Amino acid sequence: MADPRAGTLATPADLVDVPHLVASYYNLQPDPEDPAQQVVFGTSGHRGSSLKSAFNETHILATTQAIVDYRTSQGIDGPLFIGRDTHGLSEPAWASALEVLVANDVRVLVDDRDGYTPTPAVSHAILRANAGRLSGSGLADGIVVTPSHNPPSDGGFKYNPPHGGPADSDATKVIAARANELIRAGLTGVKRVPFAAARRKAEAYDFLGSYVDDLPHVVDLAAIRDAGVKIAADPLGGASVAYWGAIAERHKIDLNVVNELVDPTWRFMPLDWDGKIRMDCSSPSAMAELVRFLESTPEFDIATGNDADSDRHGIVTRDAGLMNPNHFLAVAIDHLFGGARPDWPATARIGKTLVSSSMIDRVATSLDKPLVEVPVGFKWFVPGLIDGSFGFGGEESAGASFLRFDGTVWTTDKDGIILALLASEILARTGKSPSERYAELVAAHGAPAYARIDAPASRDEKAKLAALSPEAVTATTLAGEEITAKLTEAPGNGAAIGGLKVTTESAWFAARPSGTEDVYKIYAESFQGEAHLAKVQEEAKAVVAAALS
């Protein structure tokens, strides 16, 4: 149930005490035997709050040393690019990481402006440095200090190997295990130099210039400029804050940065659905202020937002407000594969996660383009983006990337900046907003109703759900339709879902355990409307309960 204050501006009582947060980073020590205080890598790195001893100096010193040990074991001996976002814990963690990296004789490249660095800019830098190589001496890799859209009290730390995308579980399991081993040993084995010495040794790299100057090779900025599209860009206080102004200036686009304020309390953010401050640019509650801005400022044609590390996008149009992420993914795919990228390989595939809308399937069929459905996690798109066999890879949580105009790789991590610019390209080249284009897709393919809900589950039940086999599902129908598939492996690559997906002719649901709470998530969709979707959700709970019993 939504908090009654959702969508309203935060009050002083909602704000994190940043000095206390940073002091806790240095002063609190994690209990290495408490699972909640260990280093754990999810789909986007290790995350937690210093206030709960889940993200402290000890964690970052140990994790950075573990990354050094991992890259040594893999023969990675080139430069390491490191960036940070605007969270209060990001700069302390960035400083701790520098101390360890330099002590281990790693060549470290930091932002030449000493500014914030979006996740896609780090991925772009790694790929550019490696120039298409994924083996041999001198390969670069990277670290991004960010918890993405998480609340201001959280910190995050993620590793991107030489392919430029999120590290896969083979790497993160090794890194996390080594980090926890070092913590248990009281950091014996961690090398470290004073920060002043580490900062002097770090080299400067122009993340912003390299990324911004290269943008015309992936988005049609000339069309946006020539059409006179007027854009309102809101960094939501995140790492893209300097990038949007540079994009406007360097490419002569009619773009205004709505809010250039950086404040680690995020006092200017509307509260999210649960009453927490969260920089989720796909959330109607968190984006309420930008929606109101566009409604009250008629000179702008479109507005966009990014989360704190700019790997996600939010699209706001005059006719529909904030677009559902699934809706925009379908429109983006239809545009890119429908003629906007004629030099892409004819065999370039569309990548989607298994909890993304089936509207994408219908668009792919109408375009006669191959579709690949993978488990949740952007890492599954990395190989295809690297070799150009995926033209596009996208997640339902508003994260995606796509190829350059010539069909070569742009980034292998989510890039909220190019997706936001793509919305303006669509408007410039079609004369219609992305939401108007989605209405045309609905007219052609039907109107899906989509939602995600949570259901309670114990730790044992979550473990059972993650290990289910299709045979555990005995139901033959779902919401009045015959079940056509029971999946525990993704059809696109055979990888384990870590849960269950059940499909019918016009509907589906997927159930996955939460990594942080005693719940499991039910994603569901129906092309028969909201009432049928509610039946799918209710029966999904029963199907899962029966399978777990």
N, C-alpha and C positions, 0 to 999 in steps of 0.2 A: 504494500500500500504506500502511495506517495506521501511524503511529508507535506503538511499543509503550507509550509513556507517555500516549497520547491519553486524555483524560477524567480524568487525575490532576492535582492542583494543581501550579502552577508552582513551580520551585525558584529560589533567588537567581540561579543562572546563566542562567535564562531571561529575567530582567528587563532592560528597557532602562535605560541610564544617562541619566536625564532631564536632569541638568545638562549632560551632554555633547551630548545631543540638541538642547537649546535653544541652547547655544553654537554648535553647527554651523549652526543656522538663521541666526544673525547673522554667523558668521565664514567659512563656505564660500561660494564664488562658483561659479555654474553656468557650464559651457562652452556658449555659445549655439549652437555647431555640433554638439554631441553630442545626438542625438535623445532619449537617455535623460535629459537634463538640461534639456529644453525644456518649455515649458508645453503640456500636452496635455489636452484635455477629453474624458473618457470619458462614459458614460451618467450619471455622478454627479459631474461636475466634475473639476478637476485634483487628482491625488493623487500622493504620493511621500514619500520620507524625506529629512530634512535630512542624514542621514549619507551619503547617496548623491548629494548636491547636486541632488536632484530636487524639493525643497520647501524653499526658503530665502527669506529676506527679499526678495531681489531678485525672485523669482518673484511674491510677493504684492504688492509695490509696483507692479510692472509690470502684473499682472493686474487689480488694482483700478483703476489708471488706464485700462486698456483697457475695463473695465466702465463707467467714467465716460464715456469717449469714445463707447461704444456707446449708452448710455442717452441721451446728448445727440443722437446721430444719429437716434434713434428718437423724439425729442420727449418722453422720460420725464423729468419735472421735479418729481415729487412726492417724498415722503419715502422713504428706503431703510431697511428693517428689517434689522438684522444680528444674528445669533445665533451661538453657538459651543458645541461639545460639550466633553467632558472629556479629550480627547487632549492630551498634553504640548505639542504644537505649535500647538494651537488658539488659546490665549491670545496667544502672540506674533504669530501671523498676524492675529488679530482686531485687535490693537493697531496693526499695520502698516497694515491696511485703513482704520482710523479716521483715521490720519494723512493718508492720501491723499484720502479722501472729504471730510473737513472742509476740506482745502486747496483742493478744487475746489468749495467752497460747496454741497455736497450736504447736505440736511437728514437727519441720521442719527438713528435711534431704536434705543436699546440697552435691554437688560433693566433694569427699575427696581430689581431686587435685586442687580444686578451678578452674576447667576448664569448657569447654563447654560440653553440654549434648544433644545428639540427641533425638528427639521426641520418637523414638522406645525404647531407653534405659529407658526413664521415664515410658512408658507403661509397659515394661518388669519388672521394679522395682515394680510398683503397683501390678501387677498380682502375682509376686513372694511373696510379703508381705502378700497378701490376701489369698494365698494358696488355690485358688478355691472357697473361700467364697464370697458371694455377699450380705450377711446380717449378722447382729449381731454386737457386740461391737468390737472396735479396727480396723475397716476397714481403709485402706489407700486410698489416692487419690493423685492428683498431679496438678501442674501448669507447663506449658512450655512457656517460654518467647521467642516468635519467630513470625515473620511475614512470615515464610517459605521462598519462593523464591522471595518475593517482593523486590523492589529496596532498596538501602542502606539508603534512607531517612525515611524508614518506621519502625515502631515498631509493635509488635504483642504480644498478651497475651491470652492464651487459657487454659481452665480447663478440666481436665480428671478425672471423678468420679471413684468410686471403680472398675468399670469394665475395667478401663485402657484405654478406647477409648475416642474419642471426646464426649463431653457432648451433649446431644440431646437438641432440641429446648425447651422442657418443662423446662429444667434446665437453659438454657442460657437466656430465656425470663425473668425468675425470677431474675437472677443475673444482667442482664442489667438494668431492671426496678429499682432494688434496688440501683445499682450504680448511675444511673441518679438522683434518689431521694436524695442520699447523696450529690451529686455535687450541686444540687439546694439548699440544706440546708447548703452550705458552709463547707461541710465535718464534720458537727456536727454529732456525732455518730461513727466517725472513730477513732479507737484506734491505737496508734503509739508509738514506743519507738525509741531512737536514734539508728542509724545503728550499731555503735560499740557494743552496748549492744545486738542488735538482732543477729549480726554475732557471738558473743561469745556463744549465746544460741543455735544457729543452730548446728545440729549434722552432722557428716561426713558419707557419704555413697559411696561405691565403685561402681558407675554406670558402669564405663568402664570394670572393672574386672568381675562383675557379668554378664554383657551382653556378652562380648567377650568369656569368658570361657564356656558359655552355647551354643555357636553357633553350635558345632557338633551335637546337638540334633535337629537342624532344617535344616541344609545344609550339603551336603556330602563333607566336607572339605578334608577327606582322599582321595577321588577320585580326587579332584583338585590337591592335593599334589602329589599323585602317578602318575598322568598323566603329571606332570610337566608343567601345564598351567601357562604361564607367564602373569601376570596381571598388568596393569597400572591403579591405582586408583587415581582419582582427587576429593578431598573433595570440590572443588570450593570455598575454603576459609571458609567452614562451620564447623558445630559442630562435624563432623566425623573426623576432622583432626588428632586427636590422636588415634582414633579407628582403622584406617586402618593399621598403623604401628604396633599396638598391635596385630591385627589379623595375620599379616604376621609373627611376632616374636613368638607368642604363639602357632600357628598352623603350623609353618614351611612351609608356602606357598610362592611360588616365586612371590611376590607382591611388587611393588614399588609405593610409594606415589609420584605422579607426582609433586605436588605443596603443600608444607606445610605452605605456607604463609597465615597468617590471617591479614587482613587489612579491617577495616570497610568502606573504600571507594571503595573496590573491583576494584582497578585500573588495576588489571591483567585480568579482565573479558572482553571478547568481548561483544560489544553492542548487545542487543536483536533486534528483528525484527523492533521495533519502535524507535530504537536509544537510549533506556534507558538501564541502567545496571540492569540486572535481573538475578538471579542465577537459571534459569529454565533449569534443566538438560534434559528436553525433547525438548528444542528449538534448531534447527540446528544452529541458529545464536549464541546463548549463548554458545553452545558447539563446536563452530568452531575451537577453539584453541586445544582442546583435539582431535578432528578429525584429524587436521593437525599433531599433535604429533604422533598419531598412524600410519598415512600414512608415516611419515618420520623416524620411529623407528621400524625397522623390527623385533627386538628381542622380541617384545611383541605380544602376541596372541590376546588379547582383552583389551579394556579399559572401565572404568566405571566412572560415575560421580554422585554426590549427590547434592541436594540443601542445603540451609543454615542450616536447622534443620534435614536433612538426612531422611526425610519421603518420598522422591521421588528418582527415579533411572533413569539414562541414560545409555544406552548400546551402545558401539561403537565397530564394528567388522571390520576386515581387508577387507572383501569382500563387505561390504555395507555401511560403515560409521555409522552415528547415526541411530539407529533403531527407527521407529515410535513406540510410546508407545503401541498403539493398537496391533501392530505386535508382540511385545515382550510378551504382556499379553497372546495372543493366543498361542505362543510357550511355555510359562511357564505352562499354563494350560494343554496343550497337553503332556508335559513332566511329570508333577506331577501326573496327573490322568491316564497317559498311562502306568504306571508300576513302576515309580520311588519311589512311596510311598505305598508299598504293605500292610503296617499295618494300613493305614487309613481305617475308616469305609467304607464299600461298598456303604453306603447311603450318604456319604459326598457329599455336593452339591457345584456347582460352582456359585460364586456370581459375578455379573457384574452390572455396572450402565447402565441406559437406553440409554446413549449417547456413550457407548463403541461399538466397531465394532461387526457386525453380524458374522464376522469370528469366534468369540468365540462361537456363537450359533451353527455354523456348526461343529466346533471341538467337542463341547459337544455332539451333536447328533452322530457323528462318534464314540465317546467313550462310548455312551449309558450312559451318566452321567447326572443327573438332573441339570438344570440351573435355577437360580433365578435372575430376573431382577428387580432392585430397583431404586429409585430416585437417583439423584446426591448427594453425601455425604457419607463419609466412615462410618459414624455412623450407617448406615443401616446394615453393616456387623457384627457389634459388637456382638449381641446376638448369631449369628451362629458360630462365631469364639470361643466365650466363651464355648459353649457346644459341639463344635466339629462337628456340623451339616453342617457348611461351611468348606470345605477343603481349599478354596481360596476365597478371596474377592479382587476385583481390580477395579480401576477407569481409565478412558481413559487418565487422566492427569498424568499418570506414578506413581500412588500410589497403593500399594497392600501389603497384608500380607498373610501368609499361616500357616498351622498347623505344629507342630513338627512331627518327624518321627513316634511317637507313637499315633498320632491323637489327641493330646491335644493342648491347646492354647499356642501360642508363644507370639504374641502381638495382641492387639486389636486396634492399630493405624497403620497407614501406615509405612512400614519399607523398606526404600530404600537400606539399607545395605544388607539385606538377598536377595532382588531381584537382586542386583548387583552380589552377590556371586552365586546366582542360574544360572546366565548366564555362569559363568565359570564351574559350575557343569554340565550344559548341554553340553558344549564343551568337558569336560573331559569324560563324560559317553557315548556320542554318536560319538565323533570324528568330529562333525560338529558344526559350529558356530550357534548361535541362528538365525542369518539372513539366513543361509543356510537351517535351519530347517523350517523357515517361507516360503522359496521358495517351499519346499516340501508340505507345507499346501496349498499354492496357487495352485500348480499342482493338488492337490486332491479336492479342494473346490472352486476354482475360485479366481480372483483377485479383491478385493474391492478397490474402490476409495473413500477416506474419507477426509472431510475438515470441518472447522468451520469458519463461517463468522459472522460479526455483521451487524445489520440493525438498523437505527434510530428509537427511540420510546420515547414518552413523559412519564412522571411519571404516568399519568392516563392510557395510553396504556399499560404500563408494569403491572399495577395493574389488568387491564382487562385480559391480557394474563395469569397472574398467577392464575386467577379465572375462566378460560374458562371451558365450558362443552363440551363433544364430539359433542353434537347436534349443537354447534355453527359452526362446520365445515360442509359446504354444498357440497364441492367438492366430486366427486366420483372417479376421476382418478388423478394420479400424474405422470407426465413425461411419459405419454402413457400407464401406467399400472393401473389396478383397485386397488383402496385403499382397503386394507384388514383389517386395524384397525385404529381407531382414539382414542388415549389414553390420558387421563389427570390424570390417576392413574397408578402407576407401576404395571405390571402384576404379579410380584413376591410377593408383600406384600400388595397391595391395597392402598399404601400411595400416597398422592397427589404429582404429578410431579412438580407442580408450573409452569406449562406450558403445552405444547402439543407435542405429538409424533404421526406421521402418517407413516404407513408402507404399502409397496406393496410386491410383491413376491421377487423382487430383489433389493429393495431400501427402504430407510426411511429418514425422517428428524425429528428433535426435535427442538423446539423453547422454549427458557427460557429467562426471563428478567434478565438483569444484575443488580447486587446489588449495583453497584457503579457508573455506567454511564447511560446516556440516550440512551441506545441501548438494543436490545435483541439479543441473540446469536442463530444462526442457525447451528446446527450440522447436517451433512448429509452424506449419504453413498450410493454408488451404486456398484453393481457387474456387471454393463454393461459398465464401463469405465468412463474416465474423462468427455467426452462430455455429457453423460447421467447424471452424477453428477451435471454438470452446469445447466441442465434443472431442475433437482430436486431442486436445490437451488433457481432458479428464480421462479419456481412455488410455492415453500414454502413461499416466501415472499408474493405472491398473496393470498395464502390460509390463512395466518395469517392476512393480511390486511382485507380480506373479513370477517373473523371471528370477528375481533375487531370492524368492522363497524356495 
